[in-house]
Amino acid sequence: MKLWGGRFTKPTNRLVEEYTASIDFDQKLFEEDIRGSLAHVKMLGDCGIIEPDEAKVITEGLKKIRKRIQSGEVEFSVTHEDIHMNIEKLLIEEVGPVGGKLHTGRSRNDQVALDMHLYVRARTLDLVQGLLGLRESLTSKAEQHVDTILPGYTHLQRAQPVRLAHHLLAYVDMFGRDIERLVDSYKRVNMLPLGAGALAGTTFPIQREQVAEELGFKRLYDNSMDAVSDRDYLVEFLSISSLIMVHLSRLSEELILWSSEEFGYIELDDAFCTGSSMMPQKKNPDVPELIRGKTGRVMGSWIALLTTLKALPLAYNKDMQEDKEGIFDTVETLTGALALMAPMVEGMKVNEKKMRENAEEGFSNATDLADYLVNKGLPFRQAHEVVGRIVLDCVQKGITLLDVDLGAYQTVCPLIEEDVYEKLQVSNVTDARKSGSGTARERVLEVLRKKRKEIDETLDWLNTVIY
């Protein structure tokens, strides 16, 4: 007999049970479900809605069930549909009919909403921790390579020389914004929906504030219909997760390119690579490739939930059961990617010589030659044309700007003098960019200090968040 079966004259069709049941995946929420139930039953007892002795019996029963589930003793049943009904059925078997009083003043609608708020709240902090670890790895690697110079690229063509530290710090900032988004979303996750009932509240004199304090929620929903139907925080979580995966994918793409023989800028640690079953010489960057590949499934979960919600009337609808699998898969995918990326960055070897050689080739200092002429009084457009002709001549001769004879320079433009060779050294080219956010050594060191402070501030925030 179903726990809700009093109104029905026939048992549920077996195919319906299998199709509508969510226990196969929402059993992942058993800790959150029991934690929410413990707070709820304590409030019921304290408010006199059930007897204190009954609340104590139910509490002890829930704790026993939690231990049984943790030890793997419990086999969940599709007949009882979801984690909430499975636990309630186990409770009644454990403590008798008094277990049925646990659901007083509560619906599965606000119960599942509570479970998801608890789950996403904890996972939000896990992701902040994971991003913090990645920022630490990238920042440490940047500190080791302040004086390593490589070509910066636009359109995947060599553009201007930059410091490797500067390049890596771009990702430090990307993941910093991801942390900011998670921290900001936390206040919308950290809301208590319990007390909304099925959609209209409850006639029992419950104390939502007590449950909120017990569970560490800082805010309560003002509208019961919104409380049971709100999935905005899940959409936001998936949106932020998608953007994190995009950032991880971009970093992965560069690790893949840089570790190829064509670039030869880095070597990934063997622990994060695999071989070929046929070609014994191969060392494949499978981890960053998979991170790049799994980005699509996270973005897909985000779009899927938006699509599910777009035409739903208030309040709860069974469609909302579709919110969970995408969330669970996203959490597993993203936490795994972060856990792998941090040590992979930390362990990669940098080929400083190859990076510098490539920076010195390919005319990445051409803009500085144009700037040099501007400082000599030539309008930039004219300087641009002059340097373009010089570069074309170098390409045809197979030489670099530093190989051009001074006489040849002065034949094209008499404003060029001996000091041009010092200006075109790649170290000086990077150091000339002293503007804010530039690649000059002093600016990079300033940013590194700033990023260290940001990492410490995030760690402080994590340590002060109590729930």
KACOR-V776144 format. One record per residue. N is the residue number from 1. PSI is psi in degrees with one decimal (NA if undefined). NEAR is the number of other C-alpha atoms within 10 Angstrom. Layout:
N|PSI|NEAR, N|PSI|NEAR
This chain:
1|130.3|11, 2|150.2|13, 3|-19.5|11, 4|16.3|8, 5|4.7|11, 6|-29.4|8, 7|-9.5|6, 8|149.0|10, 9|-10.7|7, 10|150.1|8, 11|156.1|10, 12|136.2|13, 13|137.2|9, 14|-39.4|10, 15|-36.0|9, 16|-43.2|9, 17|-47.5|15, 18|-37.2|14, 19|-36.5|11, 20|-16.9|13, 21|144.9|19, 22|4.2|19, 23|-27.3|21, 24|-30.7|14, 25|-30.9|13, 26|1.1|21, 27|-18.0|18, 28|-20.3|14, 29|13.4|21, 30|-37.5|19, 31|-45.7|16, 32|-39.4|20, 33|-43.5|23, 34|-38.6|21, 35|-43.5|19, 36|-39.3|21, 37|-37.2|25, 38|-41.4|23, 39|-38.7|17, 40|-45.9|30, 41|-32.2|24, 42|-43.2|21, 43|-42.4|22, 44|-42.6|26, 45|-43.5|16, 46|-31.3|16, 47|-2.3|16, 48|14.3|13, 49|-35.9|17, 50|164.0|18, 51|144.0|12, 52|-37.8|17, 53|-36.5|10, 54|-41.4|17, 55|-38.4|25, 56|-43.4|15, 57|-45.3|15, 58|-41.4|26, 59|-47.6|23, 60|-37.3|15, 61|-42.8|19, 62|-39.9|23, 63|-38.3|15, 64|-42.0|14, 65|-39.6|21, 66|-43.5|19, 67|-38.6|12, 68|-41.4|13, 69|-43.2|17, 70|-33.8|12, 71|-4.4|9, 72|13.9|9, 73|-27.2|10, 74|134.1|15, 75|113.1|9, 76|154.0|18, 77|133.9|15, 78|-28.4|19, 79|-32.5|16, 80|14.3|20, 81|-62.6|20, 82|178.1|22, 83|-32.7|25, 84|-48.2|23, 85|-33.8|20, 86|-45.1|21, 87|-39.9|23, 88|-39.8|22, 89|-43.3|18, 90|-37.6|17, 91|-44.6|24, 92|-38.7|17, 93|-33.1|13, 94|-43.5|18, 95|-2.7|17, 96|-169.7|14, 97|-24.6|10, 98|-24.3|16, 99|-25.8|22, 100|-15.3|15, 101|-12.5|17, 102|-33.1|22, 103|3.9|16, 104|129.6|16, 105|18.6|20, 106|149.9|20, 107|159.8|20, 108|-24.4|16, 109|-47.0|21, 110|-20.8|25, 111|-46.2|25, 112|-34.1|23, 113|-41.8|21, 114|-46.5|24, 115|-43.2|25, 116|-35.9|23, 117|-43.5|23, 118|-43.2|25, 119|-50.0|19, 120|-31.6|20, 121|-47.2|23, 122|-40.9|16, 123|-30.8|17, 124|-44.4|20, 125|-36.0|17, 126|-42.4|15, 127|-39.5|21, 128|-42.2|22, 129|-42.9|18, 130|-42.3|22, 131|-35.4|24, 132|-42.1|23, 133|-38.2|18, 134|-41.0|25, 135|-37.5|25, 136|-45.5|19, 137|-44.8|20, 138|-40.1|23, 139|-42.1|23, 140|-42.9|17, 141|-37.8|20, 142|-40.3|23, 143|-31.4|19, 144|-17.4|12, 145|40.8|17, 146|-35.8|20, 147|10.8|18, 148|124.0|19, 149|136.3|26, 150|166.3|27, 151|135.1|26, 152|151.6|18, 153|142.8|13, 154|141.2|9, 155|23.2|6, 156|23.9|7, 157|144.8|11, 158|130.4|17, 159|-72.0|18, 160|149.0|22, 161|141.8|26, 162|164.1|29, 163|140.7|28, 164|-36.4|25, 165|-43.1|27, 166|-42.6|28, 167|-48.1|17, 168|-33.7|19, 169|-22.3|22, 170|-40.7|12, 171|-34.6|19, 172|-40.3|24, 173|-39.7|13, 174|-50.7|15, 175|-23.5|21, 176|-41.3|21, 177|-34.5|14, 178|-42.3|20, 179|-43.8|23, 180|-42.0|13, 181|-41.7|17, 182|-43.0|21, 183|-41.9|17, 184|-39.1|11, 185|-20.1|18, 186|-37.3|18, 187|-24.7|14, 188|-22.9|18, 189|-36.4|26, 190|54.9|23, 191|141.7|21, 192|118.8|28, 193|-16.6|30, 194|139.6|29, 195|-12.0|28, 196|-16.3|26, 197|-146.8|22, 198|-39.1|22, 199|-16.7|20, 200|10.1|15, 201|-163.1|19, 202|154.1|16, 203|-11.8|8, 204|147.5|13, 205|64.0|11, 206|163.1|21, 207|92.7|14, 208|-36.1|18, 209|-35.6|16, 210|-44.7|17, 211|-40.4|23, 212|-44.4|22, 213|-40.3|14, 214|-37.4|17, 215|-1.1|19, 216|20.0|16, 217|137.2|22, 218|-17.6|15, 219|156.8|16, 220|150.1|18, 221|140.6|17, 222|-20.0|11, 223|124.4|13, 224|-34.7|22, 225|-38.2|20, 226|-38.5|17, 227|-41.3|28, 228|-18.6|29, 229|-7.7|22, 230|122.2|19, 231|15.0|20, 232|-41.9|14, 233|-28.3|20, 234|-40.6|23, 235|-43.3|20, 236|-42.2|17, 237|-43.9|24, 238|-35.0|24, 239|-48.1|18, 240|-42.5|20, 241|-38.7|27, 242|-42.4|23, 243|-37.9|17, 244|-44.3|23, 245|-35.7|27, 246|-42.8|19, 247|-41.5|18, 248|-36.7|22, 249|-39.6|22, 250|-42.5|16, 251|-41.8|18, 252|-43.0|23, 253|-41.2|16, 254|-36.8|13, 255|-38.4|21, 256|-48.1|21, 257|-48.9|15, 258|-28.4|19, 259|-3.9|22, 260|157.4|16, 261|-30.1|10, 262|-37.7|8, 263|-58.1|14, 264|26.7|15, 265|-33.9|21, 266|163.3|21, 267|123.5|19, 268|146.2|21, 269|142.0|15, 270|-29.7|14, 271|-16.1|10, 272|18.9|18, 273|165.8|15, 274|170.9|13, 275|-177.2|14, 276|141.8|10, 277|-16.7|7, 278|-38.8|7, 279|105.3|8, 280|-17.7|8, 281|-10.6|8, 282|141.9|12, 283|102.4|17, 284|136.5|18, 285|61.7|22, 286|-34.6|14, 287|-53.9|19, 288|-29.8|25, 289|-42.0|15, 290|-38.3|13, 291|-44.4|25, 292|-42.3|21, 293|-37.4|13, 294|-8.3|19, 295|-37.5|23, 296|-36.9|15, 297|-33.2|16, 298|-45.7|25, 299|-35.8|20, 300|-38.8|16, 301|-37.5|24, 302|-49.9|24, 303|-37.4|16, 304|-43.8|15, 305|-41.4|22, 306|-42.2|17, 307|-39.1|11, 308|-39.9|14, 309|-19.9|19, 310|-25.8|8, 311|21.0|8, 312|130.2|13, 313|162.0|9, 314|146.0|12, 315|-91.6|16, 316|140.7|19, 317|150.9|13, 318|-23.2|8, 319|-31.4|11, 320|-14.9|15, 321|-22.2|15, 322|-1.1|15, 323|-21.9|20, 324|-47.0|19, 325|-39.1|14, 326|-38.2|21, 327|-48.3|23, 328|-44.1|18, 329|-39.6|13, 330|-44.7|25, 331|-46.0|21, 332|-43.3|12, 333|-46.2|18, 334|-42.0|22, 335|-37.0|17, 336|-41.6|13, 337|-43.5|22, 338|-39.9|22, 339|-30.4|15, 340|-37.7|17, 341|-40.6|24, 342|-54.2|19, 343|-26.4|17, 344|-43.2|22, 345|-44.2|19, 346|-37.1|17, 347|-4.5|17, 348|142.6|17, 349|137.2|14, 350|129.6|19, 351|85.2|17, 352|-37.9|17, 353|-46.4|13, 354|-40.0|16, 355|-46.2|22, 356|-40.9|20, 357|-43.6|14, 358|-32.2|18, 359|-32.8|24, 360|-15.5|23, 361|173.2|17, 362|9.7|19, 363|34.7|24, 364|-8.8|25, 365|11.5|25, 366|-38.2|21, 367|-35.3|18, 368|-30.7|23, 369|-39.4|23, 370|-43.5|22, 371|-36.9|18, 372|-45.0|20, 373|-34.8|22, 374|-42.6|17, 375|-18.3|12, 376|-0.8|12, 377|-0.5|11, 378|132.0|16, 379|146.5|13, 380|-41.2|15, 381|-38.8|10, 382|-41.9|13, 383|-40.7|20, 384|-44.2|18, 385|-42.0|12, 386|-48.8|18, 387|-36.3|22, 388|-40.9|15, 389|-37.4|12, 390|-43.9|19, 391|-43.8|19, 392|-42.2|11, 393|-41.0|15, 394|-41.6|17, 395|-43.5|14, 396|-30.8|8, 397|-10.7|10, 398|36.0|9, 399|170.7|15, 400|173.5|19, 401|-29.3|25, 402|-15.2|18, 403|-10.5|10, 404|131.5|16, 405|144.7|11, 406|-39.7|16, 407|-40.8|13, 408|-39.9|12, 409|-49.3|19, 410|-22.6|13, 411|-38.2|11, 412|-41.8|13, 413|110.2|15, 414|-15.5|11, 415|-18.0|15, 416|130.4|19, 417|-178.2|12, 418|-32.0|12, 419|-7.9|10, 420|-33.0|17, 421|-36.1|15, 422|-40.0|12, 423|-30.6|18, 424|-1.1|22, 425|134.4|17, 426|-32.7|25, 427|-41.4|21, 428|-32.5|16, 429|-44.9|22, 430|-39.8|22, 431|-18.3|19, 432|-18.9|15, 433|76.9|17, 434|-2.0|14, 435|159.5|10, 436|136.0|10, 437|11.2|12, 438|-178.5|18, 439|2.8|24, 440|145.7|23, 441|-44.7|22, 442|-34.9|14, 443|-41.2|17, 444|-41.6|26, 445|-37.7|17, 446|-45.3|12, 447|-39.1|18, 448|-42.5|21, 449|-40.0|12, 450|-41.6|11, 451|-36.7|19, 452|-41.4|14, 453|-42.1|12, 454|-41.4|15, 455|-42.9|19, 456|-39.6|13, 457|-39.1|12, 458|-41.2|18, 459|-39.8|14, 460|-42.3|11, 461|-46.0|12, 462|-40.6|15, 463|-19.6|9, 464|-10.8|9, 465|115.7|9, 466|130.1|9, 467|NA|14
